Amino acid sequence: MSQEILQTKNLTKNFKDFKAVKGIDLSIKKGRVYGFLGPNGAGKSTTIRMLLGLIKPTKGEVKIFGKDLRKNRMSILKKIGSMVEAPSYYGNLTAYENLQVTAELLELDHKYIDEVLKVVKLTEWKDRQASKFSLGMKQRLGIAQALISKPELLILDEPTNGLDPSGIHEIRGLIKELPKLYNMTVIISSHNLSEIELIADDIGIINRGKMLFQGTLEELHSKSKGQICIESKDLKKLEGTLNNSGYKYKVRDKDIFLEPEGRELDEILKQLILNGNRIFKFVEVQKSLEEIFLDLTEGGENI
């Protein structure tokens, strides 16, 4: 069993009459990538700010590296790197000079600068002003600043926000490499479900301030119920049969996705055929992470 590097207990944050985070219990294991998922307004950024000590919880506990954050904030933060929402940099300075400033502030040896530039693939552009960087390069510079202290825990809040597919691919590849390169634990918050599915070892899903699921991707998929994908010559007739029998289903293009709800598949197929439906396709399919997420969050609407 992997060692837990971060735990919260009943973590709660209220802003006047608004409850942003409602008693969540996070459990994040060492050396893994933890995907913190939720629609915009779900409470992800508020939670991350509490983990970094930027805002105080209304109640609850945060333990990082086995220590209480309230009592050991400075010693804990020295071992954490972070990029919250957007990278912070001096546009008139080069990538190298920006990292020099970061190293000076953290009292770090400058020998790490070239190393992190190589990791984030910015060596070729280290002497270019940051203001002339693309959005993806700015994100990589922000990650380099977070990495320069070689933290044990890296926290990234929406690191692929606003990036094009090429930029997303670059950041995704970088994040997947970090645990292997530095034996580092990574927490990445996002509303981009397909990206998290490709990066994360473990998943936490939050919506309206409540924790809806926490576990591995495999556990999440195993908890999801499979659907039956059905195609028929007469879609309207098939829908009529399903409606009369009280089935829950969704129509996507020319296919119907049916919830078996404990019924045997052969009995469902037999019933459809006996009602005169000509079935061309009848296969069980696993729900995608996005479909599971939407089920859990009741559509994933913003608050």
Wavefront OBJ file of the C-alpha trace (Angstrom):
o trace
v 0.000 0.000 0.000
v 1.432 3.390 -0.994
v 2.199 5.896 1.729
v -0.245 8.800 1.972
v 1.506 12.103 1.386
v -1.569 14.315 1.869
v -4.761 13.870 3.841
v -7.663 16.138 4.668
v -10.395 15.464 7.180
v -13.771 17.236 6.971
v -12.148 20.111 5.022
v -14.711 22.904 4.792
v -14.741 26.482 3.513
v -17.616 28.935 3.825
v -17.751 32.410 2.316
v -20.470 34.233 4.241
v -23.631 32.325 3.265
v -21.965 30.290 0.496
v -20.477 26.858 1.265
v -17.688 26.404 -1.301
v -16.218 23.169 0.107
v -18.319 20.825 2.226
v -16.353 18.502 4.465
v -14.142 16.655 1.970
v -11.655 13.911 2.880
v -8.760 13.744 0.428
v -6.290 10.855 0.461
v -3.321 11.263 -1.894
v -0.603 8.622 -2.193
v 3.104 9.177 -2.669
v 4.589 8.946 -6.153
v 1.288 9.049 -8.021
v -0.623 11.505 -10.210
v -3.902 12.493 -8.576
v -6.543 13.955 -10.881
v -8.842 16.368 -9.031
v -11.924 16.660 -11.230
v -14.971 18.871 -11.196
v -16.912 21.356 -13.312
v -16.121 25.056 -13.008
v -17.297 26.314 -9.634
v -17.169 22.868 -8.022
v -14.695 23.908 -5.295
v -11.409 22.684 -6.824
v -9.477 25.965 -6.674
v -10.769 26.773 -3.189
v -9.571 23.362 -2.010
v -6.145 23.846 -3.583
v -5.766 27.265 -1.964
v -6.469 25.649 1.405
v -3.878 22.931 0.707
v -1.304 25.647 0.003
v -2.243 27.700 3.055
v -3.384 30.623 0.895
v -6.789 30.657 2.600
v -7.799 29.234 5.956
v -10.402 26.469 6.200
v -13.601 27.241 8.065
v -13.075 23.878 9.728
v -11.302 20.599 9.136
v -7.694 19.404 9.015
v -4.947 19.303 6.375
v -1.993 16.967 6.879
v 0.883 16.992 4.393
v 3.979 14.795 4.825
v 2.299 13.596 8.038
v 2.303 17.093 9.593
v -0.518 19.499 10.421
v -0.444 22.366 7.900
v -1.597 24.918 10.485
v 1.341 24.203 12.776
v 4.052 23.474 10.188
v 3.100 25.685 7.238
v 6.552 27.021 6.288
v 8.429 23.710 6.586
v 5.711 21.959 4.548
v 5.559 24.617 1.813
v 9.323 24.372 1.257
v 8.684 20.870 -0.121
v 5.751 21.866 -2.363
v 5.815 23.374 -5.850
v 2.683 24.879 -7.321
v 1.123 26.695 -10.238
v -2.328 28.027 -9.440
v -4.548 29.040 -12.399
v -1.877 30.872 -14.420
v 1.932 31.064 -14.435
v 3.540 34.113 -12.805
v 6.512 35.581 -14.656
v 8.258 38.812 -15.652
v 7.507 39.405 -19.332
v 10.575 41.594 -19.890
v 12.900 38.863 -18.596
v 14.052 35.749 -20.421
v 13.058 32.256 -19.332
v 16.499 31.811 -17.754
v 16.322 35.153 -15.947
v 12.841 34.357 -14.606
v 14.180 31.132 -13.138
v 17.172 33.011 -11.699
v 14.734 35.258 -9.833
v 12.841 32.206 -8.535
v 16.101 30.544 -7.444
v 17.206 33.702 -5.608
v 13.885 34.009 -3.783
v 14.033 30.358 -2.711
v 17.773 30.534 -1.937
v 18.503 27.719 -4.383
v 21.608 26.841 -6.358
v 21.409 28.135 -9.938
v 22.693 24.784 -11.214
v 19.096 23.521 -11.215
v 17.992 26.121 -13.793
v 19.386 24.344 -16.847
v 18.046 21.025 -15.551
v 14.429 22.192 -15.236
v 14.621 24.043 -18.566
v 15.578 20.730 -20.150
v 12.759 18.878 -18.377
v 10.118 21.332 -19.636
v 11.766 21.504 -23.080
v 12.570 25.220 -23.005
v 16.382 25.019 -23.318
v 16.270 26.215 -26.923
v 14.318 29.334 -25.909
v 15.938 30.080 -22.536
v 17.236 33.477 -23.752
v 13.915 34.606 -25.242
v 11.749 37.110 -23.370
v 8.807 35.417 -21.672
v 6.366 37.957 -23.139
v 7.137 36.519 -26.584
v 6.303 32.959 -25.555
v 3.225 31.087 -26.729
v 0.653 30.201 -24.067
v 1.963 26.639 -23.928
v 5.544 27.844 -23.423
v 4.381 30.159 -20.631
v 2.679 27.202 -18.953
v 5.897 25.200 -19.228
v 7.846 28.107 -17.735
v 5.381 28.180 -14.833
v 5.913 24.454 -14.274
v 9.693 24.975 -14.426
v 9.391 27.591 -11.662
v 7.406 25.095 -9.592
v 9.988 22.354 -10.229
v 13.170 24.268 -9.509
v 13.132 23.413 -5.806
v 12.670 19.721 -6.687
v 9.545 19.513 -4.535
v 8.154 16.271 -3.154
v 4.639 17.438 -4.030
v 3.634 19.404 -7.118
v 0.188 21.030 -7.306
v -1.079 22.256 -10.686
v -4.415 24.042 -10.981
v -5.845 23.769 -14.526
v -2.394 23.612 -16.229
v -3.861 23.013 -19.713
v -6.396 25.861 -19.564
v -6.602 27.698 -22.884
v -4.042 25.513 -24.647
v -4.470 24.150 -28.158
v -4.315 20.352 -28.688
v -0.561 20.467 -29.313
v 0.061 22.398 -26.087
v -2.183 20.050 -24.115
v -0.268 17.059 -25.493
v 3.059 18.609 -24.417
v 1.918 19.383 -20.866
v 0.310 15.954 -20.549
v 3.540 14.202 -21.518
v 5.527 16.338 -19.088
v 3.222 15.637 -16.123
v 3.323 11.873 -16.767
v 7.138 11.917 -16.632
v 7.523 13.819 -13.345
v 6.844 11.001 -10.834
v 9.460 8.855 -12.592
v 12.027 11.648 -12.918
v 11.833 12.988 -9.374
v 9.813 10.426 -7.373
v 7.320 13.269 -7.123
v 3.625 13.262 -6.280
v 1.475 15.402 -8.582
v -1.981 16.820 -7.935
v -3.592 18.178 -11.078
v -6.980 19.855 -10.971
v -9.002 20.075 -14.155
v -12.433 20.001 -15.723
v -10.894 18.365 -18.819
v -11.964 14.773 -18.262
v -10.348 13.158 -21.276
v -6.947 14.618 -20.344
v -7.150 13.447 -16.738
v -8.039 9.948 -17.918
v -4.732 9.848 -19.841
v -2.605 11.237 -16.998
v -3.902 10.219 -13.592
v -3.375 7.124 -11.459
v -6.026 8.167 -8.952
v -9.145 10.297 -9.266
v -11.128 12.557 -6.967
v -14.419 13.974 -8.235
v -15.948 17.027 -6.586
v -19.140 18.916 -7.394
v -20.931 21.673 -5.498
v -18.272 21.377 -2.817
v -18.914 17.688 -2.117
v -16.610 14.743 -2.777
v -18.488 12.305 -5.012
v -15.779 9.715 -5.678
v -12.171 8.950 -4.762
v -10.114 6.008 -5.938
v -8.207 4.588 -8.899
v -9.400 4.857 -12.482
v -9.971 1.110 -12.428
v -12.194 1.409 -9.350
v -14.163 4.217 -10.956
v -14.780 2.196 -14.114
v -15.681 -0.908 -12.124
v -18.323 1.027 -10.206
v -19.905 2.219 -13.443
v -22.673 0.156 -14.945
v -22.208 -0.901 -18.545
v -24.683 0.169 -21.191
v -26.181 -1.671 -24.129
v -25.613 -0.050 -27.508
v -28.497 -0.911 -29.840
v -29.102 -0.111 -33.498
v -32.374 -0.911 -35.229
v -33.856 -0.391 -38.679
v -36.749 1.599 -37.186
v -35.456 3.879 -34.401
v -38.889 5.311 -33.557
v -40.416 1.838 -33.162
v -37.538 0.776 -30.917
v -37.984 3.885 -28.752
v -41.686 3.100 -28.460
v -40.947 -0.423 -27.237
v -38.405 0.847 -24.699
v -40.767 3.551 -23.437
v -43.617 1.055 -23.011
v -41.328 -1.268 -21.065
v -40.003 1.501 -18.782
v -36.359 1.354 -19.868
v -33.965 4.268 -19.333
v -31.996 5.140 -22.450
v -30.311 7.902 -24.451
v -30.172 8.401 -28.219
v -26.833 9.326 -29.789
v -26.784 9.650 -33.557
v -28.494 6.463 -34.768
v -27.667 4.379 -31.693
v -29.593 3.866 -28.480
v -27.684 3.455 -25.213
v -29.751 1.484 -22.737
v -29.331 1.036 -18.964
v -29.898 -2.714 -18.242
v -30.811 -1.983 -14.583
v -30.221 -5.571 -13.478
v -32.080 -7.215 -16.359
v -30.461 -10.090 -18.206
v -29.172 -9.041 -21.624
v -30.626 -12.035 -23.476
v -34.056 -11.283 -22.006
v -33.847 -7.649 -23.152
v -32.911 -8.710 -26.685
v -35.651 -11.347 -26.767
v -38.248 -8.788 -25.664
v -37.202 -6.299 -28.351
v -37.350 -8.900 -31.136
v -40.724 -10.302 -29.989
v -42.085 -6.763 -30.226
v -41.161 -6.667 -33.916
v -37.889 -4.700 -33.731
v -35.236 -5.547 -36.312
v -31.981 -5.293 -34.334
v -28.712 -4.808 -36.224
v -26.442 -4.135 -33.242
v -26.714 -5.202 -29.608
v -23.444 -4.879 -27.668
v -22.447 -4.068 -24.093
v -20.173 -1.017 -23.853
v -18.204 0.452 -20.951
v -18.990 4.046 -20.050
v -16.236 6.584 -20.660
v -14.858 8.604 -17.757
v -16.783 11.592 -19.087
v -20.084 9.692 -19.025
v -19.412 8.461 -15.492
v -18.495 11.984 -14.425
v -21.692 13.412 -15.891
v -23.720 10.718 -14.152
v -22.085 11.504 -10.803
v -22.452 15.263 -11.120
v -25.940 15.103 -12.601
v -24.821 16.721 -15.826
v -21.753 18.538 -14.529
v -23.417 21.955 -14.588
v -21.535 24.983 -13.336
v -22.824 26.351 -10.049
l 1 2 3 4 5 6 7 8 9 10 11 12 13 14 15 16 17 18 19 20 21 22 23 24 25 26 27 28 29 30 31 32 33 34 35 36 37 38 39 40 41 42 43 44 45 46 47 48 49 50 51 52 53 54 55 56 57 58 59 60 61 62 63 64 65 66 67 68 69 70 71 72 73 74 75 76 77 78 79 80 81 82 83 84 85 86 87 88 89 90 91 92 93 94 95 96 97 98 99 100 101 102 103 104 105 106 107 108 109 110 111 112 113 114 115 116 117 118 119 120 121 122 123 124 125 126 127 128 129 130 131 132 133 134 135 136 137 138 139 140 141 142 143 144 145 146 147 148 149 150 151 152 153 154 155 156 157 158 159 160 161 162 163 164 165 166 167 168 169 170 171 172 173 174 175 176 177 178 179 180 181 182 183 184 185 186 187 188 189 190 191 192 193 194 195 196 197 198 199 200 201 202 203 204 205 206 207 208 209 210 211 212 213 214 215 216 217 218 219 220 221 222 223 224 225 226 227 228 229 230 231 232 233 234 235 236 237 238 239 240 241 242 243 244 245 246 247 248 249 250 251 252 253 254 255 256 257 258 259 260 261 262 263 264 265 266 267 268 269 270 271 272 273 274 275 276 277 278 279 280 281 282 283 284 285 286 287 288 289 290 291 292 293 294 295 296 297 298 299 300 301 302 303
